[in-house]
Amino acid sequence: MTPWNSELTSALNEVTLDWQITIENTLKKEIKNGTISNDVEPKQAAYFILSSYWGIRRLSKVSNDNACYCHYLKELKTYLNNLK
């Protein structure tokens, strides 16, 4: 839909940027607090989290199977816990 609707594209871009910045800022805060490793690159991790989330949402819709989404959430939790 977005290529044909510039208002939708703009709104989605704004929401996406807000989400990305929120993830980055949270990671920066946790690095500063010592909760996660200094080796974590906040922007890189935010891109990974966003893109993997979008990918699994698409996959679960295409496959009409919510189980893969549940598996993803478990793996995302493992990923986030390994940022320590």
Phi, psi and omega per residue, in radians:
M1 nan -0.596 -2.999
T2 -1.084 -0.616 3.139
P3 -1.098 -0.407 -3.080
W4 -1.771 -0.091 -3.076
N5 -2.347 1.689 -3.053
S6 -1.134 -0.566 3.115
E7 -1.162 -0.715 3.101
L8 -1.142 -0.754 3.103
T9 -1.003 -0.810 -3.139
S10 -1.080 -0.798 -3.134
A11 -1.109 -0.760 3.136
L12 -1.152 -0.688 3.099
N13 -1.083 -0.717 -3.140
E14 -1.135 -0.802 3.138
V15 -1.117 -0.747 -3.137
T16 -1.102 -0.780 3.123
L17 -1.104 -0.734 3.100
D18 -1.059 -0.750 -3.134
W19 -1.123 -0.802 3.136
Q20 -1.063 -0.839 -3.128
I21 -1.096 -0.676 3.118
T22 -1.109 -0.765 3.106
I23 -1.103 -0.834 3.134
E24 -1.012 -0.824 -3.116
N25 -1.127 -0.643 3.098
T26 -1.138 -0.765 3.116
L27 -1.115 -0.741 3.108
K28 -1.046 -0.752 3.134
K29 -1.081 -0.754 -3.112
E30 -1.257 -0.531 3.020
I31 -1.126 -0.804 3.138
K32 -1.081 -0.669 3.132
N33 -1.332 -0.175 -3.116
G34 1.429 0.162 -3.133
T35 -1.291 -0.593 3.079
I36 -2.197 2.858 -3.036
S37 -1.150 2.560 3.038
N38 -1.156 -0.290 -3.131
D39 -1.301 -0.260 -3.120
V40 -1.263 2.274 3.050
E41 -1.678 1.882 -3.031
P42 -0.957 -0.780 -3.118
K43 -1.143 -0.772 3.142
Q44 -1.079 -0.817 3.138
A45 -1.128 -0.675 3.123
A46 -1.105 -0.756 3.086
Y47 -1.059 -0.746 -3.140
F48 -1.090 -0.816 -3.115
I49 -1.105 -0.826 -3.140
L50 -1.094 -0.851 -3.068
S51 -1.185 -0.658 3.113
S52 -1.201 -0.640 3.108
Y53 -1.122 -0.810 3.128
W54 -1.085 -0.687 -3.141
G55 -1.095 -0.790 -3.110
I56 -1.235 -0.568 3.079
R57 -1.098 -0.755 3.110
R58 -1.118 -0.812 -3.126
L59 -1.067 -0.740 -3.130
S60 -1.173 -0.563 3.093
K61 -1.271 -0.782 -3.119
V62 -1.133 -0.717 -3.115
S63 -1.477 -0.140 -3.098
N64 0.925 0.787 -3.067
D65 -2.469 1.916 3.137
N66 -1.320 -0.253 -3.111
A67 -1.064 -0.687 -3.130
C68 -1.127 -0.576 3.099
Y69 -1.141 -0.736 3.118
C70 -1.122 -0.706 3.085
H71 -1.101 -0.730 3.117
Y72 -1.042 -0.811 -3.119
L73 -1.046 -0.664 3.090
K74 -1.129 -0.740 -3.141
E75 -1.213 -0.628 3.077
L76 -1.079 -0.729 3.097
K77 -1.050 -0.746 3.090
T78 -1.078 -0.794 3.124
Y79 -1.009 -0.862 -3.108
L80 -1.110 -0.689 3.107
N81 -1.146 -0.495 3.137
N82 -1.414 -0.009 3.072
L83 -1.353 -0.116 -3.109
K84 -1.136 nan nan
